[in-house]
Amino acid sequence: MKIFTAGTIVMKFFNMLSLVLGLFSLLMVLSAPVATVARAEVIEVDKQRIFEFPSTGEDVGLTFLKVAGVKNPDFSDLLKRTEAYKSVSVEKREDVLKDNIARVSAKYAALNPAAEGLLIRLAIKVNYVDEGQDGLSTLEIQYPSKGMTYFPFIYAGMPIAVIPDSIDMFNKIILSPDEKNIVKATIDATSDATLILDLKPVSADARTPLVLDGEKQFPLLCQIGYIGIHNRSGGQVWAWATKKSLTEQRRDRMIEDIKPKQGETKF
C-alpha cells in the first residue's frame, strides 16, 4: 500500500467503479463542479487561514460525527481510543482524559461544519502543456495512480474517508489565454506544487462503512469550495472557487485575486 503524507494527511487512490453503488444515493445531494467550464465567482479567501490551519484528525473526526447527526458522543470512550491516550503510560491516562474531555466536548458543541469546513493541503506534481497537439494549453494534476481521490483519516479508531465531490473533474484543466499567461508566470520549473482544498461537508454515514481500496471506511462527502494549485513559494498558480460551497470562515482577505475579464467564466 502506497502512502503519501502532507502533515497528518494521507492520500490514497481507488477505482471509481467500486464506489458507484455504495455512493450513488449519497452523491445525489452533491452538485458536480466542471473544471473546464466552471462558472465560479471571483471571491475573497483568507490566505493566512488557508496556509496555516490544515484540518487535523480530530477536526475530521468531530466534523464527521456532527454531520452524521450524532448528538451526544461518549467523549470519554472516544478519547480512550485515540493515540494520544494509548501512547502515554497507564498512570498518565487519567490526566489525558481530565485535560481533554471538557475541551473536546466544548469544541463539538460549538462546531459548525458548514461554516468551518475542512482544509486539505498536500504535495502534488503538475504537468503544464503549452499548446499541445489539440492546440489547447493544459494544467494536469499528477497522482501516483488513476481514479477518484479521497483522503483517509483515523480518529478514535474510526477510519474516515473524506471524499470531495467530483474532484476528478479537476485532474486536467483547460486554460484560457489569460490563465495560461498567469500559469507561465507563476509555475515552478520543477513539477512540484501544493494542492489546497477548502471543503464543505454535506453528508456522512456513521452506520454503514464503504469498502474503499480494500478497507472499510466511513464516508464524509464534501463539496469543493476552493481548489488551488500553489507554487513552492505559496503563490497561486491556478484556482477555482465558488461562494456557494466556500466555508464562511474563509471569506475574509484576498488570496492573489485574479479577476477575469467580462465574459470569462473561471476564477
Number of C-alpha atoms within 10 A of each C-alpha: 4 9 9 13 12 14 13 15 20 16 20 22 19 16 14 14 10 14 15 11 10 16 13 10 9 16 17 9 13 16 12 16 22 15 21 16 12 17 16 21 16 17 20 17 24 14 16 13 15 18 13 10 12 21 17 17 18 15 20 24 20 21 23 27 18 22 20 17 13 12 11 11 13 11 18 15 12 18 21 17 15 17 13 13 20 13 10 12 9 10 8 11 17 13 12 16 19 11 11 16 17 13 12 17 17 11 13 19 12 9 16 13 21 19 15 19 27 23 23 22 23 18 19 18 16 23 16 19 16 14 12 10 8 6 9 15 18 21 21 15 19 15 16 12 12 13 15 20 23 22 16 23 23 21 20 18 14 16 17 26 26 25 20 24 24 20 19 17 14 18 18 17 19 17 23 16 11 12 20 21 11 16 20 13 10 17 23 17 8 11 14 16 23 22 20 20 26 28 27 26 28 21 19 24 19 18 8 12 17 20 14 21 15 9 10 15 22 24 27 27 26 24 27 29 23 25 21 18 24 22 22 14 11 13 17 21 22 23 20 22 25 20 17 13 21 26 25 17 13 23 16 14 14 14 16 12 14 17 12 14 9 6 6 14 15 24 20
